[in-house]
């Protein structure tokens, strides 16, 4: 019997390794692999991973079409299923359509301005306290340090728990195990595997979140979990305990991992470009002494430009995956239902179609007189877009600005070595060497 015709035969692709396809190409050098494919095949090509063909789109037009989804063609749940379905089945990215709309509306209450202000009052002094434990005058690896800090900060801001307690450490280790399981190749809970450890960590976290939800239902706490327990939709509907536990499990993990990635890129840039470090330090000093208050983030436009360029240069999440629910066409190319597709936002944000000298780190491109991010609605989309746009983007911005103020008001940042870091971009962007830096006390 003849093999069935390949419905994607008209879409070009690079060579594959037997059995594993392009998996190693993606993991080892996502940016280089994507760049070579775009140069060879144009803005649309396909790669093979986990036994399936996946179609990659590298233009802002395609990113807008996929993420805005005007024809209701794409499933976020299907796109993220391989990495999230077993560990985070109730996360917001694992919902589509009306189910997603209802859940997002409830969650939105926990990200409104009054709630964000309350998180800032918890977060800023805790960042100050945690930074006191960081070494000064000697080289250390920034990435693991900021990962640990954001996890400890999450215990306090998200869960309302003291950051330095055995329970917080136990929950943080469970988060680490869960994240490791989400990106491991082996996707079954076999003995002694990362995936099995991650599934056990999930059980630990969900059980503890159920207990915490019961405690917070009738509290007036300022922490994120308390806000979620009080949140309702327009009809006054609350989440169930199980719904809160599932959403919370994913949100805490996503917030910690992506923010740690962005802060690492920013810190690399501050050590690499001392003129920008001086400019941000002057901006921080102009805020004056005392607590970091809710009016201060809006007075940090240079920090905002630096953060936006860090996200463009090294997006924490390199692409936005979806699955096609129906057949569709893009510029004459037919894509059948069931095909995994992705908006490769890394390539979009490194394209000369939208950005001047796109491989150069240049925060000025976000200044009012240049505004290169406005060259296309989706030229700059590190937080995604459309119905599934990252709900925590304003929280992330507050956290980055609070950290920057605390760090630069007390320290200068220097490179800890002469070698430029190599970056691992999948599943989240991070330096392979941990980013050696040295913090020196300010005179």
C-alpha positions as CSV (number, residue, x, y, z in Angstrom):
1,X,0.0,0.0,0.0
2,X,1.4,3.4,-0.9
3,X,2.2,5.8,1.9
4,X,-0.4,8.6,2.3
5,X,0.5,11.9,0.6
6,X,2.3,14.4,2.9
7,X,-0.2,17.3,3.4
8,X,2.7,19.6,4.2
9,X,4.9,18.6,1.2
10,X,4.7,22.1,-0.2
11,X,6.3,23.6,2.9
12,X,10.1,23.5,2.9
13,X,12.1,22.1,5.8
14,X,15.8,21.5,6.9
15,X,17.3,18.0,7.2
16,X,16.4,15.9,10.2
17,X,18.3,13.4,12.4
18,X,16.7,10.0,12.3
19,X,14.2,9.4,15.2
20,X,14.6,12.8,16.9
21,X,14.1,15.0,13.9
22,X,15.2,18.6,14.6
23,X,14.9,18.4,18.4
24,X,18.7,18.8,19.0
25,X,18.9,21.7,16.5
26,X,16.2,23.6,18.4
27,X,17.6,22.9,21.9
28,X,21.3,23.5,21.0
29,X,20.9,26.7,19.0
30,X,17.4,27.9,18.6
31,X,18.3,31.3,17.2
32,X,21.0,30.1,14.8
33,X,18.7,27.3,13.6
34,X,15.8,29.6,13.1
35,X,18.0,32.2,11.3
36,X,19.3,29.7,8.9
37,X,15.9,28.3,8.2
38,X,14.4,31.8,7.5
39,X,17.4,32.6,5.2
40,X,17.0,29.3,3.3
41,X,13.2,28.9,3.1
42,X,11.6,32.3,3.8
43,X,9.1,33.3,6.4
44,X,7.4,29.9,6.6
45,X,9.0,26.5,7.1
46,X,8.5,23.3,9.0
47,X,10.6,21.4,11.5
48,X,10.1,17.9,13.1
49,X,10.0,17.5,16.8
50,X,8.5,14.9,19.1
51,X,7.4,12.8,16.1
52,X,5.4,15.7,14.5
53,X,5.8,18.3,11.8
54,X,5.5,21.8,13.2
55,X,5.1,24.9,10.9
56,X,7.0,28.0,12.0
57,X,6.0,31.5,11.0
58,X,8.6,34.3,11.3
59,X,6.8,37.5,10.2
60,X,4.9,40.0,12.3
61,X,1.9,39.6,10.0
62,X,1.7,35.9,10.7
63,X,2.3,36.5,14.4
64,X,-0.6,38.9,14.5
65,X,-2.9,36.4,12.6
66,X,-2.0,33.5,14.9
67,X,-2.3,35.4,18.2
68,X,-5.2,37.7,17.4
69,X,-6.9,34.6,15.8
70,X,-9.8,36.6,14.1
71,X,-11.2,33.4,12.5
72,X,-11.0,31.3,15.7
73,X,-8.6,28.9,14.0
74,X,-6.1,28.2,16.7
75,X,-5.9,26.3,20.0
76,X,-3.6,27.5,22.8
77,X,-4.4,24.3,24.7
78,X,-3.3,22.2,21.8
79,X,-0.2,24.3,21.3
80,X,1.0,23.9,24.9
81,X,-0.2,20.4,25.6
82,X,3.1,18.6,25.0
83,X,4.8,20.6,27.8
84,X,2.0,21.6,30.1
85,X,-1.0,19.2,29.9
86,X,0.1,16.7,32.6
87,X,1.8,19.1,35.1
88,X,-0.4,22.2,34.6
89,X,-3.8,21.0,33.3
90,X,-5.7,23.9,34.8
91,X,-3.3,26.8,33.8
92,X,-4.8,29.7,31.8
93,X,-2.8,28.7,28.7
94,X,-4.6,25.3,28.8
95,X,-8.0,26.9,28.2
96,X,-9.6,28.0,24.9
97,X,-12.7,30.0,23.8
98,X,-15.4,30.8,26.3
99,X,-13.8,28.7,29.1
100,X,-10.6,30.8,28.7
101,X,-12.6,34.1,28.6
102,X,-14.4,33.3,31.9
103,X,-11.3,32.2,33.7
104,X,-9.3,35.2,32.5
105,X,-12.0,37.6,33.6
106,X,-11.9,36.3,37.1
107,X,-8.1,36.3,37.2
108,X,-8.0,39.9,35.9
109,X,-9.3,41.1,39.3
110,X,-6.0,40.0,40.8
111,X,-4.0,42.1,38.4
112,X,-5.9,45.4,38.6
113,X,-4.1,48.6,39.8
114,X,-5.1,48.3,43.5
115,X,-4.0,44.7,43.7
116,X,-0.7,45.5,41.9
117,X,0.0,48.4,44.4
118,X,-0.5,45.9,47.2
119,X,1.9,43.5,45.7
120,X,4.5,46.2,45.3
121,X,4.2,47.1,49.0
122,X,5.0,43.4,49.8
123,X,7.6,43.0,47.1
124,X,9.9,46.0,47.3
125,X,11.1,45.6,51.0
126,X,11.5,41.9,50.5
127,X,13.7,42.4,47.5
128,X,15.8,44.8,49.6
129,X,16.1,42.2,52.3
130,X,17.0,39.3,50.0
131,X,19.6,41.3,48.2
132,X,21.5,41.8,51.5
133,X,22.5,38.2,51.3
134,X,24.2,38.5,47.9
135,X,28.0,38.6,47.8
136,X,29.8,41.8,47.1
137,X,33.3,42.3,45.7
138,X,33.6,38.8,44.3
139,X,32.3,37.0,41.2
140,X,29.2,34.9,41.4
141,X,26.7,33.4,39.0
142,X,23.8,35.8,38.6
143,X,21.3,33.5,37.0
144,X,21.0,30.9,39.8
145,X,21.0,33.7,42.3
146,X,18.1,35.6,40.7
147,X,16.2,32.3,40.2
148,X,16.5,31.7,44.0
149,X,15.5,35.3,44.8
150,X,12.4,35.3,42.6
151,X,11.3,31.9,44.1
152,X,11.7,33.2,47.6
153,X,10.0,36.4,46.6
154,X,7.1,34.4,45.2
155,X,6.6,32.6,48.5
156,X,6.1,36.0,50.2
157,X,4.2,37.9,47.5
158,X,2.2,35.1,45.9
159,X,1.5,32.9,49.0
160,X,1.9,35.3,51.9
161,X,4.5,33.0,53.5
162,X,7.8,34.2,55.1
163,X,10.5,33.8,52.4
164,X,13.2,32.1,54.5
165,X,11.4,29.2,56.2
166,X,11.7,25.4,55.8
167,X,8.2,25.4,54.2
168,X,9.0,28.0,51.7
169,X,12.2,26.1,50.8
170,X,10.3,22.9,50.4
171,X,7.7,24.5,48.1
172,X,10.4,26.2,46.1
173,X,12.2,22.9,45.5
174,X,8.9,21.5,44.4
175,X,8.5,24.3,41.9
176,X,12.0,23.6,40.6
177,X,11.2,19.9,40.2
178,X,8.0,20.7,38.4
179,X,9.7,23.1,35.9
180,X,12.4,20.5,35.2
181,X,9.7,17.9,34.4
182,X,8.0,20.3,32.1
183,X,11.0,20.5,29.8
184,X,12.4,17.0,30.0
185,X,12.3,14.7,27.0
186,X,10.9,11.7,28.8
187,X,7.2,12.5,29.2
188,X,6.2,9.4,31.3
189,X,6.5,9.1,35.1
190,X,8.9,6.2,35.0
191,X,11.0,5.5,38.2
192,X,13.9,7.8,38.8
193,X,13.0,10.2,36.0
194,X,12.7,14.0,36.2
195,X,9.1,13.6,35.0
196,X,8.2,11.3,37.9
197,X,9.8,13.7,40.4
198,X,7.9,16.6,38.8
199,X,4.6,14.8,39.1
200,X,5.3,14.1,42.8
201,X,6.1,17.8,43.2
202,X,2.8,18.7,41.6
203,X,1.0,16.5,44.1
204,X,2.8,18.3,46.9
205,X,2.0,21.8,45.6
206,X,-1.6,21.2,44.8
207,X,-2.3,19.7,48.2
208,X,-0.6,22.6,50.0
209,X,-2.4,25.2,47.8
210,X,-5.8,23.6,48.8
211,X,-4.9,24.1,52.4
212,X,-3.8,27.7,51.8
213,X,-7.0,28.5,49.8
214,X,-9.1,27.3,52.7
215,X,-7.1,29.6,55.0
216,X,-7.3,32.6,52.7
217,X,-11.0,32.4,51.7
218,X,-12.0,34.7,54.5
219,X,-8.8,36.8,54.9
220,X,-8.1,40.3,53.7
221,X,-4.5,39.6,52.9
222,X,-2.6,41.6,50.3
223,X,-0.8,38.5,48.8
224,X,-1.7,37.2,45.4
225,X,-3.4,34.0,46.6
226,X,-5.7,36.0,48.9
227,X,-6.6,38.2,45.9
228,X,-7.4,35.2,43.8
229,X,-9.7,33.8,46.5
230,X,-11.7,37.0,46.5
231,X,-11.8,37.5,42.8
232,X,-15.1,37.2,40.9
233,X,-16.4,37.6,37.4
234,X,-19.1,40.1,36.3
235,X,-21.7,37.7,37.6
236,X,-20.1,37.3,41.0
237,X,-18.8,33.8,40.4
238,X,-15.8,32.7,42.5
239,X,-13.4,30.0,41.5
240,X,-13.6,26.7,43.3
241,X,-10.7,25.6,45.6
242,X,-9.4,23.2,42.9
243,X,-9.6,25.9,40.2
244,X,-7.6,28.3,42.3
245,X,-5.0,25.7,43.1
246,X,-4.5,24.8,39.5
247,X,-4.3,28.4,38.2
248,X,-2.0,29.3,41.1
249,X,0.3,26.4,40.4
250,X,1.0,27.6,36.9
251,X,1.1,31.3,37.5
252,X,3.7,31.2,40.3
253,X,6.0,29.0,38.1
254,X,5.5,31.1,35.0
255,X,6.1,34.4,36.8
256,X,9.3,33.2,38.5
257,X,10.9,31.6,35.5
258,X,10.3,34.3,32.9
259,X,11.1,37.2,35.2
260,X,14.4,35.6,36.3
261,X,15.2,35.2,32.6
262,X,14.4,38.9,31.8
263,X,16.4,40.2,34.8
264,X,19.4,38.1,33.7
265,X,19.4,39.6,30.3
266,X,19.1,43.1,31.8
267,X,21.9,42.5,34.2
268,X,24.1,41.2,31.3
269,X,23.3,44.4,29.4
270,X,24.1,46.6,32.4
271,X,27.5,45.0,32.9
272,X,28.2,45.1,29.1
273,X,27.1,48.8,28.6
274,X,28.3,50.8,31.6
275,X,26.9,54.0,30.0
276,X,23.4,52.6,30.3
277,X,24.2,51.5,33.9
278,X,25.1,55.0,34.7
279,X,21.9,56.4,33.1
280,X,19.7,53.9,35.0
281,X,21.5,54.7,38.3
282,X,20.9,58.4,37.8
283,X,17.2,57.6,37.2
284,X,17.1,55.5,40.4
285,X,18.9,58.2,42.4
286,X,16.4,60.8,41.2
287,X,13.6,58.8,42.9
288,X,15.1,59.7,46.3
289,X,15.5,57.6,49.4
290,X,12.8,55.7,51.3
291,X,10.4,53.0,50.3
292,X,9.6,52.1,46.7
293,X,6.1,53.6,46.3
294,X,3.4,52.9,43.7
295,X,4.1,56.3,42.0
296,X,7.8,55.5,41.3
297,X,7.6,52.9,38.5
298,X,6.1,55.6,36.1
299,X,9.1,57.7,36.8
300,X,11.6,55.2,35.4
301,X,11.3,55.5,31.6
302,X,14.9,54.5,31.0
303,X,14.5,51.4,33.0
304,X,11.4,50.6,31.0
305,X,13.4,51.1,27.7
306,X,16.1,48.8,29.0
307,X,13.6,46.1,30.1
308,X,11.8,46.3,26.7
309,X,15.0,45.9,24.8
310,X,16.1,43.0,27.0
311,X,12.8,41.3,26.1
312,X,13.3,42.0,22.4
313,X,16.9,40.9,22.4
314,X,16.4,37.7,24.4
315,X,12.7,36.9,24.9
316,X,12.2,34.5,27.8
317,X,9.7,32.5,25.8
318,X,11.1,32.1,22.2
319,X,7.9,31.3,20.4
320,X,4.1,31.1,20.8
321,X,2.7,27.6,19.9
322,X,-0.8,26.8,18.7
323,X,-2.6,23.9,16.9
324,X,-4.8,24.6,13.9
325,X,-8.4,23.6,14.6
326,X,-9.4,23.8,10.9
327,X,-7.7,23.9,7.6
328,X,-6.4,27.4,6.7
329,X,-4.3,29.1,4.1
330,X,-1.4,31.6,4.6
331,X,-0.1,33.4,1.6
332,X,-1.2,30.5,-0.7
333,X,0.1,27.7,1.6
334,X,-2.5,25.3,2.8
335,X,-2.1,24.1,6.4
336,X,-4.4,21.2,7.4
337,X,-6.4,21.0,10.7
338,X,-4.4,19.4,13.5
339,X,-1.1,20.9,12.5
340,X,1.0,22.4,15.3
341,X,2.0,26.0,14.3
342,X,4.1,28.6,16.0
343,X,4.7,32.4,15.9
344,X,8.5,32.6,16.2
345,X,8.6,35.9,18.0
346,X,12.4,35.6,18.4
347,X,12.8,36.0,14.7
348,X,10.1,38.7,14.4
349,X,11.9,40.8,17.1
350,X,15.3,40.3,15.4
351,X,14.0,41.3,11.9
352,X,15.4,44.3,10.0
353,X,11.9,44.7,8.6
354,X,10.9,46.2,12.0
355,X,14.1,47.2,13.8
356,X,17.2,49.1,12.9
357,X,20.4,47.0,13.2
358,X,18.3,44.3,15.0
359,X,21.3,42.3,16.3
360,X,22.6,45.3,18.3
361,X,21.4,45.9,21.9
362,X,19.9,49.4,21.8
363,X,17.3,50.5,24.3
364,X,17.0,53.9,22.5
365,X,14.9,52.1,19.8
366,X,12.1,52.3,22.3
367,X,12.4,56.1,22.8
368,X,9.5,58.3,21.8
369,X,11.4,59.8,18.8
370,X,12.2,56.3,17.4
371,X,9.5,54.0,18.7
372,X,10.6,51.1,16.5
373,X,8.3,48.8,18.4
374,X,5.4,50.6,16.7
375,X,6.6,49.8,13.2
376,X,4.1,46.9,13.3
377,X,1.4,46.0,15.9
378,X,3.3,42.7,16.5
379,X,6.9,43.8,15.9
380,X,7.5,43.6,19.7
381,X,5.5,40.8,21.3
382,X,7.4,39.1,24.1
383,X,4.2,38.9,26.1
384,X,2.3,37.4,23.2
385,X,-1.0,39.0,22.1
386,X,-4.7,38.6,21.6
387,X,-6.9,36.8,24.1
388,X,-3.9,34.9,25.5
389,X,-1.6,37.9,26.0
390,X,0.4,37.5,29.3
391,X,-1.9,38.6,32.1
392,X,1.0,39.3,34.4
393,X,3.0,41.8,32.2
394,X,2.3,44.8,34.5
395,X,3.3,42.7,37.5
396,X,6.5,41.6,35.8
397,X,7.3,45.3,35.0
398,X,6.8,46.3,38.6
399,X,9.1,43.5,39.8
400,X,11.8,44.4,37.4
401,X,11.7,48.1,38.3
402,X,11.7,47.3,42.1
403,X,14.7,45.0,41.7
404,X,16.6,47.5,39.5
405,X,16.0,50.3,42.0
406,X,17.2,48.1,44.9
407,X,20.3,46.8,43.1
408,X,21.6,50.0,41.5
409,X,21.0,52.2,44.5
410,X,23.6,50.2,46.4
411,X,25.8,48.5,43.8
412,X,27.6,48.8,40.6
413,X,27.7,45.8,38.3
414,X,30.8,44.5,36.5
415,X,31.4,41.5,34.3
416,X,32.8,38.5,36.1
417,X,34.8,37.3,33.2
418,X,36.1,38.1,29.7
419,X,34.1,35.6,27.7
420,X,30.7,36.6,26.3
421,X,28.0,34.3,27.6
422,X,26.4,31.7,25.4
423,X,22.6,31.7,25.7
424,X,20.3,28.7,25.9
425,X,17.0,29.9,24.5
426,X,14.8,26.8,24.9
427,X,12.6,26.4,26.9
428,X,13.4,29.8,28.5
429,X,16.3,32.1,27.7
430,X,19.3,31.7,30.1
431,X,23.1,32.0,30.0
432,X,24.8,28.6,29.8
433,X,27.6,29.8,32.2
434,X,25.1,31.3,34.7
435,X,26.4,34.9,33.9
436,X,29.3,35.6,36.2
437,X,29.1,39.1,37.6
438,X,30.6,41.1,40.4
439,X,28.7,43.6,42.6
440,X,30.7,46.4,44.1
441,X,29.3,48.7,46.8
442,X,28.7,52.2,45.6
443,X,31.0,54.8,47.1
